[in-house]
Amino acid sequence: MGQLAMSNKKMEEENKRRLLKLARKVIEHYFKGEDFDLEKIPEELKEKRGVFVSLHEEGELRGCIGYIEPIKTIYEGVKENALRAAFKDPRFLPLTEEELGKVKIEISLLSKPKKIKFSSPQELLERLKPGEGVILKKGDFQATFLPQVWEMIPNKVIFLEQLSLKAGLRRESWKEAEIFVYQAEVFEEE
């Protein structure tokens, strides 16, 4: 689904499966009051990256939280954000144990964000490419849409207006905001 621009190599399939299993096990063990760790953490999962974990129930978003910047290792980011997406996303009630069986987990590994330089709203629209993750910053306000959001909002203007609203700003605030873009390698449970 997504692309990776950070290290020019895609994550090994075995490690993708390992991360998806980790995210599910962390949530399962939370319900039991237990902690969960992989016995041996592969080197590839010790790299610091931006990481988001999304939960979907019957095709609808059920939770999504992550780090844009590479502040934690992939392993730590998946572990923490799986729990945060399940229980701390303020847009949703905490996940119940009964719901867990219906939930599909998706992980997004992000490249380092790059600022788009533009001198007019039209220039920004020309430089913006659907399929990239987008971060909007204005003062103390910030929000991001993962690359997958383009599938739901393919119109660039509407995409940026919705991102402005998500950041708690006026709909047209994107015209004077700082805009950053990133790539994501996205994978999900079967």
C-alpha positions in Angstrom: 0.0 0.0 0.0 2.5 2.6 1.1 6.1 3.4 0.1 9.2 3.8 2.1 11.7 6.6 1.6 13.7 6.4 4.9 16.1 3.5 4.4 15.3 2.4 0.8 14.5 -1.1 1.9 11.2 -2.6 2.9 10.9 -4.4 6.2 11.3 -8.1 6.0 7.9 -9.9 5.8 8.8 -12.0 8.9 9.3 -8.8 10.9 6.0 -7.3 9.6 4.2 -10.5 10.9 6.1 -10.3 14.1 5.0 -6.6 14.7 1.4 -7.4 13.9 1.5 -10.3 16.4 3.2 -8.1 19.0 0.4 -5.4 18.7 -2.3 -8.0 19.1 -0.6 -9.8 22.0 0.1 -6.6 23.9 -3.7 -5.8 23.8 -4.6 -9.4 24.7 -2.3 -9.3 27.7 -3.5 -5.9 28.8 -7.0 -7.5 29.3 -5.3 -10.1 31.5 -3.3 -7.6 33.5 0.0 -8.9 32.1 2.9 -7.3 30.2 4.1 -8.8 26.9 7.5 -8.7 25.3 9.1 -10.5 22.4 11.8 -12.9 23.6 14.4 -11.7 21.1 14.0 -8.4 19.3 15.5 -8.4 15.8 18.0 -5.6 15.0 15.6 -4.3 12.3 13.0 -3.5 14.9 15.5 -1.6 17.1 15.7 1.2 14.5 14.0 4.5 15.5 11.1 5.4 13.3 7.8 7.2 13.4 5.2 4.5 14.0 1.4 4.5 14.0 -1.0 1.7 15.0 -4.5 1.7 13.6 -7.4 -0.5 14.6 -10.3 -1.1 12.3 -13.6 -2.8 13.1 -15.7 -3.9 10.1 -13.8 -1.5 7.9 -14.3 1.5 10.2 -11.6 3.2 12.2 -11.7 2.1 15.8 -8.5 3.8 17.1 -5.3 5.3 15.7 -2.3 6.7 17.6 1.3 7.1 16.9 4.5 9.1 16.7 5.4 11.1 13.7 9.0 11.6 14.6 11.5 8.8 15.2 11.5 9.1 19.0 11.2 5.4 19.8 12.3 2.1 18.3 9.9 0.4 16.0 9.4 -2.3 18.6 8.6 0.2 21.4 6.4 2.3 19.2 4.3 -0.6 18.1 4.0 -1.9 21.7 3.0 1.5 23.1 0.8 2.7 20.3 -1.2 -0.6 20.1 -2.3 0.0 23.7 -2.8 3.8 23.1 -4.9 3.1 20.0 -7.0 0.5 21.8 -7.5 2.4 25.1 -6.5 6.0 24.8 -7.7 7.4 21.5 -10.0 10.3 22.8 -12.3 9.9 19.7 -13.4 6.4 20.8 -14.4 4.5 23.9 -11.8 2.0 25.2 -11.7 -1.2 23.3 -13.5 -4.1 25.0 -12.3 -7.6 25.2 -15.2 -8.8 23.1 -14.4 -6.3 20.3 -10.8 -7.5 20.0 -11.7 -10.5 17.9 -13.4 -8.3 15.4 -10.6 -5.8 15.2 -8.0 -5.7 12.4 -4.6 -4.2 13.2 -2.6 -2.0 10.8 0.9 -0.6 11.3 2.4 2.4 9.5 6.2 2.9 9.6 7.0 6.5 8.6 9.9 8.1 6.9 11.4 11.4 8.3 9.0 14.3 7.5 10.2 16.9 4.9 8.9 20.4 4.8 7.2 21.6 1.6 8.2 25.1 0.6 5.5 27.1 -1.1 4.7 30.8 -1.6 1.0 30.5 -2.4 -1.9 28.1 -1.8 -1.9 27.1 -5.5 1.8 26.3 -5.3 1.2 24.0 -2.3 -1.6 22.2 -4.1 0.7 21.7 -7.1 3.5 20.2 -4.9 1.3 18.0 -2.7 1.1 14.4 -3.9 -1.8 12.1 -3.0 -0.4 9.1 -1.3 2.0 11.0 1.0 1.4 11.5 4.7 0.8 15.2 5.5 1.5 17.1 8.7 0.0 20.6 9.2 1.6 22.9 11.8 0.4 26.4 12.7 1.6 27.9 16.0 0.9 25.4 18.8 -1.6 23.4 16.6 -0.6 20.3 14.7 -2.3 17.3 13.0 -1.4 14.6 10.6 -3.2 12.4 8.1 -1.5 9.1 7.2 -1.2 8.4 3.5 -4.2 6.0 3.7 -6.5 9.0 4.3 -6.1 10.0 0.6 -8.3 6.9 -0.3 -11.2 8.5 1.7 -10.4 12.2 0.8 -8.9 12.3 -2.7 -9.6 16.1 -3.2 -6.5 18.1 -2.2 -8.4 21.1 -1.0 -10.9 19.1 1.1 -8.0 17.0 2.4 -6.2 20.1 3.7 -9.4 21.7 5.0 -10.2 18.5 7.0 -6.6 18.4 8.3 -6.9 22.0 9.4 -10.1 21.2 11.3 -8.4 18.1 12.9 -5.7 20.4 14.2 -8.3 22.6 15.8 -7.9 25.4 13.3 -10.2 27.1 10.8 -10.9 25.2 7.6 -8.8 27.6 5.5 -5.8 27.7 7.9 -3.8 25.3 5.6 -3.1 28.3 3.3 -0.8 29.9 6.0 0.4 26.8 7.8 3.7 24.8 7.6 3.2 21.6 5.7 5.4 18.5 5.9 5.1 15.3 4.0 6.3 11.7 4.7 6.1 8.2 3.2 4.8 5.2 5.1 5.2 1.5 4.7 1.8 0.1 5.7 0.9 -3.5 6.5 -2.0 -5.1 8.2 -3.4 -8.4 9.5 -4.8 -10.8 6.9 
